[in-house]
Amino acid sequence: MVAIAPSITIRIQLSIIEKDHLASVRMVVNENGTIEQVNHYYPFGGVYGDLSYNAEIQKSKYIGKEFDHMHGLDLYDHGARMYDAAKVAWDRVDRHGEKYTQLSPYLYCGNNSLVNVDADGKRIKTIYFKDKEDPQWYRSSKSFYLAMMQFAQTDFGKQILSDFTPKGSYFFGVKGNGKYSKYDLELQEIDITEPQKKTAYWRDINAQTQLLETDQGKPRFVVIFDVDRPTNELIKTIAHELAGHLYNYESVLKLYEDTKDFQKANFEFFKKSSKQEHLEMENKKYEKVNLYQQVMNQIEQFFKHK
């Protein structure tokens, strides 16, 4: 008598998961093209629409994190911390909260979840768009982040960052007033570590500031930084570009709003030559009127009191 083992059939069903630019799971489709799950989210990750369609088929939801229904708490598991999307707050403080005391240590993503994610509960990453069809996660280098946080504590730093940030959102710890948020201020970071490429690209400069025209004819400020530098150098570079070369951004935008003429705004932007701007930044006799020197003096005072 021979014993024959029962046959076992294992069938693997494939599913396609559709995600948005934040890596949030929006739809699950099986191999037959049948929609098995649909998820809808509020801006800060809360699920709506009867907790989505077939929500329990797979539990990964907002930015790809597991949505835990245990005990009715409905928390997202980020590893280091649990996130409550209903309260828009973490369940415990940020372990690095002392580095940016102007923000609550329980605050999620600097209060700007439209472009920021926090994948592990430890650090904020910004969604960086090379183009609208190619969103990528991006996080500033530590040296650039620390330098920007120093700049953001100065009077001019607070003003310019607040003006270009949507009302109620935060950018490097500065709360936006939305004054010029319909215009673009792009801070582009380039990290070129190879000396030959660095020299070819930068030609012995650390950054450059440009005024460009959008497809709609509006002014667009672009500042490109070489971030392969220590924090103390980047502080000076940031102040140099933003306070030294963008000191007149308000007059440029006001002129454009009055005339809707980009060329007139461009003329206002270049009203003072680059040579004159550098002269005023470097010469102490302009200290009372030059924004760059005022910003650097404030930053020096911050360091003295630490």
C-alpha positions, 0 to 999 in steps of 0.5 A: 500500500502506497500513501499518496500525498494530497496535491496542493495548488498555490495560486499567486494573484498579482495586484497593481498599486497606484500611488500619488506623488507622496507615495500614498496608496490611491488604488489597488487593481488586481491582475484582471483589471478589477479595482479592489481598493480605492483610498481618499485622503484629507491633506494631512493623511486622514482617510475619508469616504467610509474609510475608503473602498475595501480598506482592509484588503491591504493596510498601507495608506497615507505615504505608504504607511500602515493604518492601524485600526487597533483599539479604534486609535487609527494611527499611522505607524512611522517606526519612531513615532505613531501619527494621528492624522485626525489631530495632525500630531505625533504621539510623542515629541520630536527627538530633534525638537531642540534644533527648531524651537519655533515649531511644536515638537508634536507638529507633523511635517512643519505643518505643510503636508502638501510637499513634505513627508516624514517617512520614519518619524525622525526627519522631514523630506520635501517632495522635489519636482524635476518636472510635474511627471517625475516627482522625487523625494528630496531632503536638504543636506544637513549643512544647508538645512542648518544654514537656512535655519540660521538665516530664517531667524534674521529679520529679513530671513523671516520676511522673505520666507514668510512672503513666499510661503502660503498662509499658514504653512511653514518653510524652514520654521517660518510661518507663511503670510502668503503675500507673494505665494502666487510667485515662485522662489525656488531654492535649488540645491546642487551637490557636485563633489567631483572637483573637475565638474564643480569647476566646470559648472560653477566657475569658482562661484558658490551660488547664483541668483536668477530672475526668469519668466514663467510660461504665463509671463510672471517673474520667477526667482531661482537661486541655485546653491552648491551645497557641498560646503560646510554650514558656516560657508553656506550661511554666508552664501545664503545671506549673500544671494537672498539679502544681497541680490534679492533685496529688491524682490518686493519692488520687482513684484509690485512693479509687475503687479502694477504693469503686468510687464515682465520686462519692466520687472526685469529692468527693476531687478537689474537696476543696480549692477552686480558690481555695485551690489558686491561693493555694498556688501563688502564695504562697511560704509554701507552697513546701515543700508545694506541688507546682507551686512545687517543679516550677517550682523544678526547671525553673529549676534545669535552665535555670541549668545549661544 
